[in-house]
Amino acid sequence: MRSVRSDQVIVVGAGIAGLTAAHRLAAAGLQVSVLEAEHGPGGRMSTQAVGGGLMERGAQFLSTGYEIIPELLRTLGLADQFVKVSGRTMAVDGDRSWWFDTDRPQSLLSGGLLRVRDVIPAARGQWATRKLAARSTNDLGRWSDLDGHSGLEWAQARFGFGVAHRVTSLTVHGLFFQELAANSAALPGALTAFLARASSAYTLRGGLGTLTTALAAKLDVEYDVRVERVERPDSPGGRVTITTSRGPREADAVMIATPAGPTTRMLPDPTPDEAAVLRTPYSCGLLAGLALAEPLADDELGGAYGVLVTPSSPSPLAAIAVYSRADATAAGEVLTVMFRQDAARRLTDADDGEVRAAAVDAVAPWLPGLADRVIASQVTRWHEAMPYIPVGHGAAVQRYRDRLPSASPVLLAGDYLNFPWTDSAAYNGRWAADRLIADHAG
Ligand SMILES: Cc1cc2nc3c(=O)[nH]c(=O)nc-3n(C[C@H](O)[C@H](O)[C@H](O)COP(=O)(O)OP(=O)(O)OC[C@H]3O[C@@H](n4cnc5c(N)ncnc54)[C@H](O)[C@@H]3O)c2cc1C
């Protein structure tokens, strides 16, 4: 008879959520194993070498407004690896473009993206905006007052039509490949909190994957193990049964830190509260990393680190990130070209050569001659890139968190429980770990 390996806690997924959870559980003295379907850690927070340069496969930068990730970096001795990312940004709409600096919001006006008449209603909303600065930007539960409102209507009422359309919609499209109107006001509310805290962007020397790699190195992570099914015990105090591509496992508790799609496939019997949070739709991500022999010259792409494409633009792109302007000390150069979601869905099944050609064609209007400069490329596909936060979703998340029975043997820690950024994913892992640690102590 085949023996079944038995663990105290199994964490499914070695992204930042699962690794943060496992790190906290191990620190509390629990025996924890992480099962990861891919060959390496990090998921949507991982870095890949392309043509002598670096490409961020998912998250492109961190924010000084984050709370949990800076703490993890300090704990792991990585705080000296911080590199400030240039705030210089280019917004494009067809053949028109504007420059601004995210570290100097007044440059939205001097760069022409906003007009004086756009700024007057925004100035009126400034007092209320300052109050948002104190709120947690990694706990969706703190935004329940905005959960019932449309993001677009809220932004228009708070900042006026010009700012809502020319800045907030642009940001949501460029950063999350989403429409502002499809999200609740919690999303622009939390983005406003970052702005009110005067947050700026930074990266890590060696890329953001440095963090997830360092976390994984301290943990028991098993790679190339796909979890197919997670079944709750028949009776209280029983063990959870896990079916994996490498055979069955058992554990006292299982924490599932994967996006909504795989989580739904794993759980044959979701509770109504679990089913409600798992219904969140996602934007689709398609990224082409184009490695160049030399870094861009200072005046190319306007010297910008990030190029944000307006939702109304005919371009198939949402954004471009220029690696040398995230970390000027890094070797090589990589342009990460991110498709808007309709184009991403259309091209996702195309072969890598076709995606690379589409990316080069799409950037060419702003960087003529690009095709001859690309020395290598890498395509990354995310069927579930970033979760939307539709109206009412925050309440569903709060119900899940509040009504989760104590000593529950299955806990959710996926990104659909929070905002679509790494610090929120880390929060999900930390929250689930703290629930388990409290149950264990009790
Ligand atoms: C293109 C893009 C740009 C982004 N930009 C930013 C940014 O600039 N800043 C920022 O802070 N955030 C950004 N984000 C969001 C951020 O990357 C995510 O919020 C965060 O990385 C999600 O972490 P996670 O651990 O919840 O999920 P993931 O990173 O997806 O981790 C889940 C892990 O589970 C594994 N897995 C899945 N199914 C199974 C299975 N059946 N069995 C075992 N393992 C499984 C996966 O392989 C993966 O490693 C971006 C995301 C994308 C896609």
The ligand as an SDF file (V2000), in Angstrom:
LIG
                    3D

 53 58  0  0  0  0  0  0  0  0999 V2000
    1.3460   42.1780  -15.4360 C   0  0  0  0  0  0  0  0  0  0  0  0
    1.1890   42.4590  -13.9720 C   0  0  0  0  0  0  0  0  0  0  0  0
    1.6810   43.6410  -13.4370 C   0  0  0  0  0  0  0  0  0  0  0  0
    1.5570   43.9010  -12.0730 C   0  0  0  0  0  0  0  0  0  0  0  0
    2.1030   45.0460  -11.5700 N   0  0  0  0  0  0  0  0  0  0  0  0
    2.1750   45.2070  -10.2260 C   0  0  0  0  0  0  0  0  0  0  0  0
    2.9870   46.2460   -9.6820 C   0  0  0  0  0  0  0  0  0  0  0  0
    3.6190   47.0230  -10.4050 O   0  0  0  0  0  0  0  0  0  0  0  0
    3.0580   46.3540   -8.3160 N   0  0  0  0  0  0  0  0  0  0  0  0
    2.4150   45.4750   -7.4940 C   0  0  0  0  0  0  0  0  0  0  0  0
    2.5530   45.6050   -6.2590 O   0  0  0  0  0  0  0  0  0  0  0  0
    1.6260   44.4760   -7.9890 N   0  0  0  0  0  0  0  0  0  0  0  0
    1.5120   44.3180   -9.3300 C   0  0  0  0  0  0  0  0  0  0  0  0
    0.8080   43.2690   -9.8600 N   0  0  0  0  0  0  0  0  0  0  0  0
   -0.0100   42.4170   -8.9660 C   0  0  0  0  0  0  0  0  0  0  0  0
    0.8430   41.3970   -8.2100 C   0  0  0  0  0  0  0  0  0  0  0  0
    1.7490   40.8060   -9.0850 O   0  0  0  0  0  0  0  0  0  0  0  0
   -0.0870   40.3520   -7.5800 C   0  0  0  0  0  0  0  0  0  0  0  0
   -1.0420   41.0110   -6.7660 O   0  0  0  0  0  0  0  0  0  0  0  0
    0.6570   39.3470   -6.6770 C   0  0  0  0  0  0  0  0  0  0  0  0
    1.9110   38.9790   -7.2070 O   0  0  0  0  0  0  0  0  0  0  0  0
   -0.2400   38.1250   -6.5000 C   0  0  0  0  0  0  0  0  0  0  0  0
    0.4200   37.2110   -5.6420 O   0  0  0  0  0  0  0  0  0  0  0  0
   -0.2700   35.8370   -5.2260 P   0  0  0  0  0  0  0  0  0  0  0  0
    0.6840   35.1330   -4.3650 O   0  0  0  0  0  0  0  0  0  0  0  0
   -1.6460   36.1070   -4.7010 O   0  0  0  0  0  0  0  0  0  0  0  0
   -0.5120   35.0500   -6.5910 O   0  0  0  0  0  0  0  0  0  0  0  0
    0.5500   34.4030   -7.6100 P   0  0  0  0  0  0  0  0  0  0  0  0
    1.7690   35.2180   -7.6930 O   0  0  0  0  0  0  0  0  0  0  0  0
   -0.2000   34.1250   -8.8660 O   0  0  0  0  0  0  0  0  0  0  0  0
    0.9570   33.0290   -6.9030 O   0  0  0  0  0  0  0  0  0  0  0  0
    0.1610   31.8760   -7.0000 C   0  0  0  0  0  0  0  0  0  0  0  0
    1.0840   30.6930   -7.2060 C   0  0  0  0  0  0  0  0  0  0  0  0
    0.2810   29.5210   -7.1950 O   0  0  0  0  0  0  0  0  0  0  0  0
    0.7720   28.6320   -8.1860 C   0  0  0  0  0  0  0  0  0  0  0  0
   -0.3220   27.7370   -8.5510 N   0  0  0  0  0  0  0  0  0  0  0  0
   -1.4220   28.0180   -9.3150 C   0  0  0  0  0  0  0  0  0  0  0  0
   -2.1970   26.9180   -9.4200 N   0  0  0  0  0  0  0  0  0  0  0  0
   -1.5910   25.9380   -8.6930 C   0  0  0  0  0  0  0  0  0  0  0  0
   -1.9250   24.5860   -8.4170 C   0  0  0  0  0  0  0  0  0  0  0  0
   -3.0260   23.9950   -8.9120 N   0  0  0  0  0  0  0  0  0  0  0  0
   -1.0680   23.8600   -7.6230 N   0  0  0  0  0  0  0  0  0  0  0  0
    0.0690   24.4260   -7.1060 C   0  0  0  0  0  0  0  0  0  0  0  0
    0.4290   25.7100   -7.3620 N   0  0  0  0  0  0  0  0  0  0  0  0
   -0.4010   26.4550   -8.1330 C   0  0  0  0  0  0  0  0  0  0  0  0
    1.2160   29.5530   -9.2960 C   0  0  0  0  0  0  0  0  0  0  0  0
    2.1390   28.9120  -10.1610 O   0  0  0  0  0  0  0  0  0  0  0  0
    1.8200   30.7180   -8.5400 C   0  0  0  0  0  0  0  0  0  0  0  0
    3.1950   30.5590   -8.3180 O   0  0  0  0  0  0  0  0  0  0  0  0
    0.9030   42.9690  -11.2200 C   0  0  0  0  0  0  0  0  0  0  0  0
    0.3950   41.7830  -11.7570 C   0  0  0  0  0  0  0  0  0  0  0  0
    0.5550   41.5160  -13.1220 C   0  0  0  0  0  0  0  0  0  0  0  0
    0.0410   40.2110  -13.6710 C   0  0  0  0  0  0  0  0  0  0  0  0
  1  2  1  0
  2  3  1  0
  2 52  2  0
  3  4  2  0
  4  5  1  0
  4 50  1  0
  5  6  2  0
  6  7  1  0
  6 13  1  0
  7  8  2  0
  7  9  1  0
  9 10  1  0
 10 11  2  0
 10 12  1  0
 12 13  2  0
 13 14  1  0
 14 15  1  0
 14 50  1  0
 15 16  1  0
 16 17  1  0
 16 18  1  0
 18 19  1  0
 18 20  1  0
 20 21  1  0
 20 22  1  0
 22 23  1  0
 23 24  1  0
 24 25  2  0
 24 26  1  0
 24 27  1  0
 27 28  1  0
 28 29  2  0
 28 30  1  0
 28 31  1  0
 31 32  1  0
 32 33  1  0
 33 34  1  0
 33 48  1  0
 34 35  1  0
 35 36  1  0
 35 46  1  0
 36 37  1  0
 36 45  1  0
 37 38  2  0
 38 39  1  0
 39 40  1  0
 39 45  2  0
 40 41  1  0
 40 42  2  0
 42 43  1  0
 43 44  2  0
 44 45  1  0
 46 47  1  0
 46 48  1  0
 48 49  1  0
 50 51  2  0
 51 52  1  0
 52 53  1  0
M  END
$$$$
